[in-house]
Amino acid sequence: MAELNFHSDISWSGGRLGRARVNAGGEIVQVSAPASMGGLGAGTNPEELLLSAVGSCYTATLAAILEAARLPASRIGVKVEGTVSDHPGASARVSAIVVNPNFSGIDAARATEYGGAAERARERCFIGGQLASHVNYRVGAVDFEPTELPTGGTGENAEILDVRSLAPARRHELIFETLGEMASGGALTLVNDHDPKPLYYQLEATQPGQFSWEYVQEGPREWRVRIARKSA
């Protein structure tokens, strides 16, 4: 097996309240101790660099897993959260690292497979694996962006808003954002995995008479509703 070598160059000045200049791969990064730990708080800090190392390894591993499984994704975003416990003092430690992947441009019919890929990437990312025996390293929220976003088409050409792959809170948020931006006469076809009738009542309560509501498909696994903003 090959042995690979990597390096970065670090120059620190100014004592505890100083800062470092880190050269990694030709990229210059300014680093200091975080203000929450009594440091200068300029640029990034060692804790964020650790999260970035774990997160970038995780993301690259996840991309490879999706490619091997032929799971399409136009973009993978990962938010990494870390916790330092027992600070200040000699027992201070990184106690938790949580990766939260977000996918765009997915195959909505295979949404559960993306969740499985997210877990396998955590298991296979060797940098995170080096910490796993000492840190609670886990996958948090797995989120999705819709594959098709509405632009306000009309008639049979109305755009499709498929929210089945989104978390429930994000579904309502996106639907109301989209309807709020819809021009007079615009329309969309909402695709959901359950009857979205509560949305109809909410629209009538908050914006009475402004939208039409027409079922195109009623279950059992997929509901489609054409929603149009009535012309003024």
C-alpha positions in Angstrom: 0.0 0.0 0.0 1.2 3.5 -0.8 2.3 6.0 1.9 1.2 9.5 1.0 2.6 12.7 2.5 1.0 16.1 3.0 2.1 19.3 4.7 1.1 22.8 5.6 3.3 25.7 6.8 2.3 27.8 9.8 3.8 31.0 11.1 2.5 32.4 14.5 3.3 35.7 16.1 2.0 37.8 18.9 1.7 35.4 21.9 -1.7 34.0 23.1 -3.6 36.9 21.5 -1.6 36.6 18.2 -2.5 35.1 14.9 -1.1 32.6 12.5 -0.5 32.6 8.8 -1.2 29.1 7.4 -0.1 28.1 3.9 -1.9 24.9 2.8 -1.8 23.9 -0.8 -0.9 27.4 -1.8 -3.9 28.9 -0.1 -3.2 31.4 2.7 -5.5 31.3 5.7 -5.4 33.6 8.8 -5.9 31.7 12.1 -6.2 32.7 15.7 -7.7 31.4 18.9 -11.5 32.0 19.0 -12.7 35.0 21.0 -15.0 32.6 22.9 -11.8 31.0 24.2 -10.1 34.3 25.1 -8.3 34.6 21.8 -8.0 37.3 19.2 -10.9 35.9 17.1 -9.4 37.0 13.8 -9.9 34.8 10.7 -10.7 31.2 11.3 -9.5 29.1 14.3 -8.1 25.6 14.9 -11.5 24.2 15.9 -13.1 25.4 12.6 -10.1 24.0 10.7 -10.7 20.6 12.3 -14.4 20.7 11.3 -13.4 21.7 7.8 -11.0 18.7 7.5 -13.6 16.3 8.7 -16.4 17.9 6.6 -14.4 18.0 3.4 -13.3 14.4 3.7 -16.9 13.4 4.4 -18.2 15.4 1.4 -15.6 13.9 -1.0 -16.4 10.4 0.3 -20.1 11.0 -0.1 -19.7 12.2 -3.6 -17.8 9.0 -4.5 -20.5 6.9 -2.9 -23.3 8.7 -4.9 -21.3 8.3 -8.1 -20.8 4.5 -7.5 -24.5 4.0 -6.7 -25.5 6.2 -9.7 -27.5 8.5 -7.5 -27.7 11.9 -9.2 -27.0 15.1 -7.3 -26.2 18.4 -9.0 -24.7 19.7 -5.7 -23.8 18.4 -2.2 -23.7 20.9 0.7 -22.5 19.9 4.1 -22.8 22.0 7.3 -20.5 20.7 10.1 -21.2 21.5 13.7 -18.7 20.9 16.5 -18.9 21.0 20.3 -16.0 21.7 22.7 -16.7 20.5 26.3 -15.1 21.1 29.7 -13.6 24.5 28.6 -11.6 26.1 30.0 -9.1 23.8 31.6 -6.8 20.9 30.8 -9.7 18.5 30.2 -11.2 20.7 27.3 -11.9 18.5 24.3 -13.9 18.3 21.1 -16.8 16.1 22.2 -19.1 16.1 19.2 -18.9 16.6 15.4 -22.1 16.5 13.4 -22.3 16.5 9.6 -25.6 17.7 8.0 -25.7 17.0 4.3 -28.0 18.8 1.8 -28.6 17.5 -1.7 -29.8 19.3 -4.8 -30.8 17.8 -8.1 -31.7 14.4 -6.8 -33.9 11.5 -7.9 -36.8 12.1 -5.5 -38.0 8.5 -6.0 -34.7 7.3 -4.4 -34.7 9.7 -1.4 -34.1 7.0 1.2 -31.0 5.9 -0.7 -29.4 9.3 -0.2 -29.9 8.9 3.6 -28.1 5.6 3.5 -25.3 7.0 1.4 -24.9 9.8 4.0 -24.4 7.2 6.8 -21.9 5.2 4.7 -19.9 8.3 4.0 -19.5 8.9 7.8 -18.3 5.3 8.2 -15.8 5.5 5.3 -14.4 9.0 5.8 -11.0 8.1 7.3 -10.3 11.5 8.8 -13.5 11.4 10.8 -12.8 7.8 11.6 -9.6 8.7 13.3 -11.6 10.7 15.8 -14.6 8.4 16.2 -13.3 6.6 19.3 -13.0 9.9 21.2 -15.7 12.1 19.6 -19.4 11.7 19.0 -19.1 11.8 15.2 -22.5 11.4 13.6 -24.8 12.4 10.7 -27.4 14.9 11.7 -30.2 16.3 9.5 -30.3 15.0 5.9 -32.1 17.6 3.7 -33.0 18.0 0.1 -33.7 20.8 -2.3 -36.4 20.2 -4.9 -35.3 19.1 -8.3 -37.7 21.5 -10.1 -38.5 25.0 -9.0 -41.6 26.9 -10.2 -41.2 30.0 -12.4 -44.9 30.8 -12.8 -46.0 28.9 -15.9 -49.7 28.8 -16.9 -52.1 26.2 -18.1 -50.9 22.8 -19.0 -47.3 24.1 -18.9 -47.4 25.0 -15.2 -44.2 24.2 -13.5 -43.9 21.3 -11.0 -43.0 21.8 -7.4 -42.2 18.4 -5.9 -41.7 18.7 -2.2 -41.8 15.0 -1.3 -38.1 14.8 -0.5 -38.1 17.8 1.9 -38.5 17.9 5.6 -42.1 18.9 6.6 -41.1 22.4 7.9 -39.2 23.1 4.7 -42.1 22.1 2.5 -44.5 24.7 3.9 -41.8 27.4 3.9 -40.9 26.7 0.2 -44.5 26.5 -0.9 -45.5 29.8 0.6 -42.3 31.5 -0.6 -43.1 30.3 -4.2 -46.8 31.3 -4.1 -45.8 34.7 -2.7 -43.6 35.3 -5.7 -46.1 34.0 -8.2 -47.4 36.6 -10.7 -51.1 37.1 -11.5 -52.2 34.3 -13.7 -49.2 32.1 -12.8 -49.6 28.5 -11.8 -47.8 25.5 -10.5 -48.5 21.8 -9.9 -47.7 20.8 -6.3 -46.6 17.2 -5.8 -46.8 15.7 -2.3 -46.9 12.3 -0.6 -50.1 13.1 1.3 -53.2 15.1 0.7 -52.2 18.8 1.1 -55.7 19.9 2.0 -54.5 21.8 5.2 -52.5 24.0 2.9 -55.7 24.9 1.0 -57.4 25.9 4.3 -54.4 28.0 5.3 -54.4 29.8 1.9 -58.1 30.6 2.2 -57.6 31.9 5.7 -54.6 34.1 4.9 -55.2 35.0 1.3 -59.0 34.4 0.6 -60.0 34.1 -3.0 -56.5 34.7 -4.4 -55.8 31.1 -5.6 -57.6 28.4 -7.4 -57.1 24.8 -6.2 -57.6 21.8 -8.5 -56.7 18.1 -7.8 -54.9 16.4 -10.7 -54.1 13.2 -8.8 -55.5 12.0 -5.5 -53.2 9.3 -4.0 -52.7 6.8 -2.9 -49.0 7.5 -2.8 -48.8 10.7 -4.7 -51.0 13.8 -4.7 -50.9 16.5 -7.4 -52.7 19.8 -7.1 -52.7 22.6 -9.6 -52.6 25.9 -7.8 -53.0 29.2 -9.8 -53.0 32.8 -8.7 -56.2 34.4 -10.0 -55.9 37.3 -12.3 -56.7 40.6 -10.7 
